[in-house]
Structure formats: structure tokens, C-alpha cells
């Protein structure tokens, strides 16, 4: 983060006054720090996407295929037929501006093309100019414009700045969802081989190894085994997780971000401890898969088709292992995909006929809300266990934590997972304070990651996009002494620590099950002196 | 500039009617043919647009959830903002269409000293939009008295309510005042707020001026020019009963009014005004949020999708898996070949 200006300087630069000139006359300027590197051609090739090549966004020549306009027009025409959402959203925006100041990237950057309405208008203007009679005849007078290389560059720059968090959609009187527009926009760009590497390479990795980092099965095993060592050191209990086990009750799939990067790793240790507890106390058999070892679906950031291809592994693996249902870890877009796409995409094709409507064998609760997908969110599962008193919890172990809750965008606005994690969190920590209204629940702010995930090259953009979230955290930190930000998303856990360090250095980031595991009391465990992070527990400090 | 274009365009349209129906005496064209044609364009165009949208598929269930999902029995679901039943979806749509629920949520962002951002409730747009749409609706309903004989009680009732305060003669309609104020607000907002001005196009200003032109010509006709109401009704009744007549001496202001209305009707299906039909079709609002409970079916199929199967995966990594005692489907010797 060395190139970044200081927070005060970055903040002082935010100006919401747009330029004097009409937006169509303001050429795109691709600024370092605000874009991600072009996709590695090998990754694009691996998943068979077209026009893989080396190119650089800063170059004038993007090495486009000769008939690039035709490719875009055909792609656009096809998608207008395939997605009513897209067609409606192209046609009915009245530019009332209700969405304008709702996007975290606009709030943090002041760049008017980050206003959701204008971001969509970048595509809409071409649709108008090239596809509608009115626009073809009247051109710019009807708000239409031609598709030029400049316009294409503008698309690429701004569509990959959208994190598809859908906050604007909450405020739009017609529910226009810019995520739908940018998903399609990215699909179109992908037809020309214009992806970013932080999406394309994880996609290729997920496809090949099952997870976005390309962790091969033996290494995946080693990483989990390493967590088991740590857990044994801390608790005296060694979890014995199973992998790829046929006939297990439940298949567990979590974002692989939890397996490799702090603080997600602590959440991962939390899952391991919870499952070990449930195995010892109630005989529940949960298995992990090395093949389906990624919950996060990077295809969602690429195209609907890629999303389908990556998502299929979940059901294929559940089918092969013969589990009753699938439990999903803490992840954002993974849950958007599971909740709104999975059953449609891959349900009958891959879902096991022996899979059952999920029920918790320990409490008897039937998860009717997941009757068709047969996938339960771990926050729902743990909330049910706690409500029925099935976990022995000691809140005091989290006494040094003053928690506030970040509703991760996709579970919040694509699912409505709001109260389950709060219930779990309040059951395992003593101090809990909500951030101000307007920044939580369905109005929650994106972490600022999204499109670029954990990329270093677009740090400036991520800090700008992270401002609204961080600012609300700062408020509860300054006013109430909040020192921990909880969330149920692996991208949050990858992005928010940097953003907190930048805007509110006194606040740390954690997942939900890290807190659960800290509070979970195993029969026969040794007296714990530290939490999962190896930090002293309250009252156990070294003298 | 864009606003000026639009204003000029509306003046030009009014002038066209003034010359056409006035100086050139083309009352028949402006009183009968053009309005009839405009209605036809409106009805056919509106239906075509809706059918065109309807022809596009709804492949995925993608509602924006704005509240707690249906979950465990002891967690209170937000049944309207995150509906899992058709009743809930209907309620959600009703709130959206009748009360502009989403606009009601509107907030405004402000930057402060240091690095502080605040959000405050901002309901002006909601109020302006609501006032505009409801007064427009009332005015349209009120006008039905020209097209019905006898005038239904409900329309007479609306008219009586609207002129409740009994100011002046003819009595002042409250909706006229609200309507002009609301349209003016919507226009001023577009010009004054820099971001809104930045995103506004000619077709955002044009309908506002057109509607304002219709309102002013109507008001002028009623309170100042005082056109012959009996003749107007005769013409209107003729239009709807297809026994077309053009009574003498209605006054040119009426034709201007009528022409601008005709332009609005014909422009409607071509423009963003179609949000009137589109709002009902928006998949982020009109779908059931229980997509894990009920399967949504995609009407089209993905073509040529290749999957990476477990067999391929194991073939690539079998040795490494066996090394760690990870279970495999085929033993090492068999798979190694």
C-alpha cells in the first residue's frame, strides 16, 4: 500500500461535482491503482474462453479481433433475448438519480461514471444508439452513441470497478440491478478476451483443482492438517476431519480463501472445531472435499456459463459421495449463486436423487427453506444448534472482543441472511454494537473488494470503495469502543483487514465461526490460554 | 443546453398546433385524426413493448432481498421485503407501484471534516414523484367526464373532491396546483443538482416540458381562455363513439392542448415513460425470494458446456492423493497405466 495517499488526503480529494462537459465527451482515463491487470492468456485458454492473448489496458492497441463490433452486437442481441432483467433495465431507467450516491465506489471516489445509473448508461447508450430505431435515427439527441474502441475501454474500466453488490438496486424504484448490467457487460467483454487476471486465473484454478488458489489435493490436506496441529496446541483436542469420504452425512464446502489467508484461517479452524465437537458429542459425520474445495464462484464474475461450470462440482461431488445434504461455509457470492442460481443451473442435472431435504439430525430441525437446493448456510445451522442448547459455550472467552456486524452484500441482498449470524454472534460474544442504520442489513456497504478481490494493483480503488463500510465501523469504534468487525464472507475477510488498517487501524476483522470456536467448550479440553489467533484470553494474560 | 432543446421542441409543437388548427383551419386533423392516431400508437406501441419484454426469458430467480429471509421458525421473516409466498410478492409489488416503497428509502450522502461520511434520509424525490403521479392520475380520471355520458358517480366524485376548496370560478382544482408544482420540482431538481444534471438526457427534459405544456394549456383553457366545454365534450364523445364531429368555435388553445397530449401518447411507447409497464416486469422485485425452496426453471439451455469431472480430477492428482491417504475411486496401479 506504499503508493497510496494517506487516508485524509484520499478523502480530501473526493469531489462530487461532475465535470462541466457532457459525460459522453469525457474520455476514459485508465488510472493505475484503479484497475486490475489483464488476464493471463493461459488462464483464459484453460477454460476455453475466446481470444486469449497478451494485452495491456494501458496500451492504445488492445489487439481486438477484427470483427469485434459484430461479436459485441451479436452477443448483446442474444442476451437481450435471454435476460428479461437486462432488457427491462436497458429500457425503463428514468435517470431519477436515486441510485447515484448509493454506490460505495462513487461515495469514495466521486467519479461520476461510478454512479450506478451512469455505469449502466455506458452500455445503455450503445444499446440505444445501435439497437433502437429512435436512437439510430436521432443518435446523440436520443441519448445514443456508437460503439467505438474508446467506449469499449470505458466499459472495461468501469464494469470491472463494479463489485456487483446490488446496493443501488435496493433504492431503485424499478429495482434496476446494476449487477445484472455489469454481469452482462463483462460477458460481452469476455467474448473479446477482455478479462482481468484476478478473476480469470482463479476461474481456471477452480476449474482444474477445485479451488481458486490452485491448491492440489495433497496440499489442501496439509493445510487443514496444519490447522489441526494449531487447534491441538490451543485446546488439547485434535480434530480428525475426513476428506472425500463416501457415505458421510453432510458435505461441507467453504470458500478456499478460508483455507489459506488470515483471518479466514481462524474461521476455518472454527469450522473444524465445530464439526469435531458435533462428531464427538452427537456422532455427526461431516466430510470435506478436495475436488469441490471452493465455495466462492468466480464464474459469477465472468459469465453465467462459467458460473454454471464451476458450480456443478458441488452437486457432482455430493452425488459421488452420497451425502444427504450440503453445508455451506461463510462466503458472499457463493451464497448468492447457491440461493439464486444453483438449483436452476445444475439442480436436476447433477443433484443426487438420494439427497434429502436438509434436517439437522441433532436438533431435528428441518430446513424447509432449503428444500430444493439441499444446501444450508452454516450460520443457519449453528443458530439452530445454539437455540436448542446443543453447544456448550463460554462467552467470557470473547470478553476482549467488542463486536459489530458487517452484513456481507450477497447474503444480505441476494438471500436475506440477516438475523441468523446476529443470533450466533450475540450468543458467543458479550459486547455487540450495531453500526448506524442505513449502513447495515439490506443497506449494507460492500467491503470494496468484489471485482478485484485481493488484488494489490487496484488498492486505491479498494480503499475508496471501502470508505463507506470503514466509516461506519469508525463511528462505532470511536463512540462505543468496537474493536472487531464480524462478517460471513471470505472476500470480506480478504479485503476488510486492509481497509480497516487504512481507515480504522484499531479494528480487526473476523468470521463468525472463529468466535463460535473460541467460545466452544469441549469436554476434556485443556484450560485454554489463548484464542485461535494465539492471543491471550482475557484473564489468562502472562504476568 | 439539453433542457433548452427540449423546451424549444415543445414550443415548436405548440406553434405547429397553433398554426395548423388556427391559421390553416385544420381542425379536423388536430381534433380528430391526430388524437385518434396517437391513441392507436399508444395502445399498439405499449402492447408491443410489453410483449417484446415478455418474449425475453427470465432465466434466474434474482430478486433483491430487502429483509430477513424465511429461515428457522423462531426467526421473524420480513414477509413483504423478502417474500416467500405469492401473497408476499403481491404486497411487495403493491407497495412499490402504489407507494414507491424503494424511493421512500432514499438517503443522501454528505462528507464532513476529517474522514467522516454521513447519510441522511431524503424523501423529497419520493414526495415529488408521488405527488406528480397521483395528481396526474386524478387529472386523467377527471377528464373522463368528457368521454362518458352520463358521467359515472365516481368521476363526478373525484372532481368534487378536487375542487373542494371552491376557489374562483370555475373552481380551482387542487391537483392542478400540485401537478404543476411537482413537475416543476422534478425539472428544477434536474437542473440544480449537479449529478442529476450530469446524467440527464434530452429525453429526460422533453417529457417534463411536454407535460408542463399540457398542464399550462389546460389550465389556461379552463381559467382564462374559457373554451366552450359543451363543444369539447361533443368532440370527445364523438371520438369515442366513432361518430366524428368537429363543433365550431372551440378555440385554438384546445387544439394545442390536444396536440401536446397526442404527442405525449405517441411518444410514450418509444421512451423511458414505458417504466409504467416495465415496473411490473422487473425480475428483482416481482419474483419470489424462496429460491432455495422452490426451483426456478430456465427456459433456455446452455450450449456446449464442458465440466471438469471428478474422474479427470482424480486422474490428474491420483498419486498425490494416495500419498496422503485420501480416498480414491481407482487404485493407483489401475489408473497409472
Interface residues (C-beta under 8 A of the other chain):
Chain A: X7 X8 X11 X14 X16 X17 X18 X19 X23 X48 X80 X81 X82 X83 X84 X85 X86 X87 X88 X89 X91 X92 X93 X94 X95 X96 X97 X98 X100 X101 X102 X107 X112 X115 X117 X118 X121 X133 X134 X141 X142 X143 X166 X169 X170 X171 X172 X173 X174 X175 X176 X177 X180 X207 X208 X209 X210 X216 X217 X218 X221 X222 X243 X244 X245 X246 X290 X291 X304 X305 X308 X309 X312 X313 X316 X317 X320 X338 X339 X340 X341 X343 X344 X345 X347 X348 X365 X368 X369 X370 X371 X372 X373 X375 X380 X383 X384 X387 X412 X413 X414 X415 X416 X417 X418 X419 X420 X423 X436 X438 X439 X441 X442 X443 X467 X468 X471 X474 X503
Chain B: X5 X49 X52 X53 X54 X55 X56 X57 X58 X59 X60 X61 X62 X63 X64 X65 X66 X67 X68 X69 X70 X71 X72 X74 X75 X76 X78 X81 X82 X84 X96 X100 X102 X103 X105 X106 X107 X108 X109 X111 X114 X115 X116 X117 X119 X125 X129 X193 X194 X195 X196 X197 X198 X199 X200 X201 X202 X203 X204 X270 X271 X272 X274 X275 X278 X279 X281 X282 X283 X284 X285 X289 X290 X291 X292 X293 X294 X295 X296 X297 X298 X300 X302 X305 X306 X307 X308 X309 X310 X313 X314 X316 X317 X320 X321 X323 X324 X326 X327 X329
